[in-house]
């Protein structure tokens, strides 16, 4: 791959408390959904690379699980993944929503980032600016600037409406070193189709469940097979894992109604991803205390 003179490239991670818009901003910059989004904490469970191609630069966005105080072996492994990722990126963007006051969680994350990678440049991102007044946006810009210091640039953005997304991309490029094209121009993610399908199912399963359930849900794709005698239909067989029988009942819903809704919503995303009609076959299984079992974590890809 030929690289134009002055071309910039590098790896970027967005950090912040749960539900600060990290994955949504990643998707907006890439221009396609590569990371699932949810209001639930710890939605992202592995490092997802999204690639932004520009004539003057290539931005590799590494969407990671949120840095948090772990309570399970899964949490410890996610934190270790995050720490390793942060040490390998060229820029870290701290996301803080426009409508939420800066709190201990934001300061704790900033402390962790600065202790793990003291030499990595920072960028402040005031997210969700479409949800508050202009006055509130200005107040938050000042507050985030005071938190990060005068040497750190702070940019307001709304990934949902698209406002300032191009500006964020421009600022990121300005902070990246000169470098080569790491990926071909037709590639927007390293994620396999199977991984993205599993994530779309998990995203659908996360909606409307109780607070304690999101951490207990995992999804694996068992088979993806073209329907025999049909060139317009693919059969996708997947398993949704939970930790207890009571959780299985919640995920299934009365008479299986909730799981039918999950399947319907997930199927639409999978059809868009694969570009064909899909028959989605979902099963729910109990895998006791999988978040704390090293063998089970390995089986589920953690």
Long-range contacts (C-beta under 8 A, 24 or more apart in sequence): 1-180, 1-181, 1-184, 3-179, 3-180, 3-181, 4-55, 4-56, 6-56, 6-178, 7-56, 7-57, 7-58, 7-178, 7-179, 7-180, 7-181, 8-56, 8-57, 8-58, 8-173, 8-176, 8-177, 8-178, 8-179, 9-57, 9-58, 9-59, 9-60, 9-176, 9-177, 9-178, 9-179, 9-180, 9-181, 9-182, 10-59, 10-60, 10-89, 10-90, 10-91, 10-176, 10-177, 10-179, 11-60, 11-62, 11-88, 11-89, 11-90, 11-91, 12-59, 12-60, 12-61, 12-62, 12-89, 12-90, 12-91, 12-92, 12-93, 12-172, 12-176, 13-61, 13-62, 13-63, 13-64, 13-85, 13-86, 13-89, 13-91, 13-92, 13-93, 14-61, 14-63, 14-92, 14-93, 14-94, 14-95, 14-125, 15-64, 15-66, 15-67, 15-86, 15-92, 15-93, 15-94, 15-95, 15-109, 15-113, 16-66, 16-94, 16-95, 16-96, 16-106, 16-109, 16-127, 17-66, 17-105, 17-106, 17-109, 18-42, 18-43, 18-66, 18-68, 20-95, 20-96, 20-97, 20-127, 21-95, 21-97, 21-127, 21-128, 21-159, 22-63, 22-66, 22-95, 23-63, 24-159, 24-160, 25-95, 25-125, 25-127, 25-157, 25-159, 25-165, 25-168, 26-50, 26-61, 26-63, 27-159, 28-159, 28-162, 28-165, 29-59, 29-61, 29-165, 29-168, 29-169, 30-61, 30-188, 30-189, 31-188, 32-188, 33-269, 34-63, 34-188, 34-189, 34-191, 34-196, 35-63, 35-199, 36-199, 36-200, 36-202, 36-203, 37-203, 38-203, 38-206, 38-207, 38-214, 40-206, 40-209, 40-214, 41-66, 41-68, 41-214, 41-215, 42-66, 42-68, 42-75, 42-78, 42-214, 42-215, 43-203, 43-206, 43-214, 45-78, 45-302, 46-81, 46-301, 46-302, 47-81, 47-85, 48-189, 48-190, 48-191, 49-189, 49-190, 49-191, 50-188, 50-189, 51-182, 51-183, 51-187, 51-188, 51-189, 52-169, 53-185, 53-188, 54-169, 54-173, 56-173, 57-173, 57-176, 58-181, 58-182, 58-183, 59-169, 59-172, 59-173, 59-176, 60-182, 60-183, 62-89, 67-109, 67-112, 67-113, 72-215, 72-291, 72-292, 73-291, 73-292, 73-293, 73-294, 73-297, 74-215, 74-291, 74-292, 74-297, 74-302, 75-291, 77-297, 77-302, 78-302, 83-116, 86-113, 86-116, 86-117, 86-120, 87-116, 87-117, 89-117, 89-120, 90-120, 90-121, 90-175, 90-176, 90-177, 91-120, 91-121, 91-122, 91-123, 91-172, 91-175, 91-176, 92-117, 92-120, 92-121, 92-122, 92-123, 93-122, 93-123, 93-124, 93-125, 93-172, 94-122, 94-123, 94-124, 94-125, 94-144, 94-148, 95-125, 95-127, 96-124, 96-125, 96-126, 96-127, 96-140, 96-144, 97-126, 97-127, 97-128, 97-131, 98-126, 98-127, 98-128, 98-129, 98-131, 98-132, 98-136, 98-137, 98-140, 98-156, 99-128, 99-131, 99-132, 99-136, 99-140, 101-143, 102-143, 102-144, 102-147, 106-147, 107-147, 110-147, 110-148, 121-175, 122-148, 122-152, 123-152, 123-153, 123-154, 123-155, 123-171, 123-172, 123-175, 124-148, 124-152, 124-153, 124-154, 124-155, 125-154, 125-155, 125-156, 125-157, 125-168, 126-154, 126-155, 126-156, 126-157, 127-157, 127-158, 127-159, 128-158, 128-159, 128-160, 129-156, 129-157, 129-158, 129-163, 129-164, 130-158, 130-160, 130-161, 130-163, 131-158, 193-224, 193-273, 193-274, 194-221, 194-224, 196-273, 197-221, 197-224, 197-236, 197-238, 197-270, 197-273, 198-238, 200-266, 200-269, 200-270, 200-273, 201-238, 201-240, 201-262, 201-266, 201-270, 201-280, 201-282, 202-240, 203-266, 203-269, 204-261, 204-262, 204-263, 204-265, 204-266, 204-269, 205-240, 205-251, 205-262, 205-266, 207-262, 207-265, 208-258, 209-250, 209-251, 210-250, 213-242, 213-247, 213-250, 213-251, 215-291, 216-242, 216-243, 216-244, 216-247, 216-290, 216-291, 217-241, 217-242, 217-251, 218-287, 218-290, 218-300, 220-300, 220-301, 227-279, 232-276, 232-277, 233-276, 233-277, 233-278, 233-279, 234-274, 234-276, 234-277, 234-278, 234-279, 235-278, 235-279, 235-281, 236-270, 236-278, 236-279, 236-280, 236-281, 237-281, 237-283, 238-280, 238-281, 238-282, 238-283, 239-282, 239-283, 239-284, 239-285, 240-282, 240-283, 240-284, 240-285, 241-284, 241-285, 241-286, 241-287, 241-290, 241-300, 242-284, 242-285, 242-286, 242-287, 243-286, 243-287, 243-288, 243-289, 243-290, 243-291, 244-286, 244-288, 245-286, 247-286, 248-284, 248-285, 248-286, 251-284, 252-284, 259-284
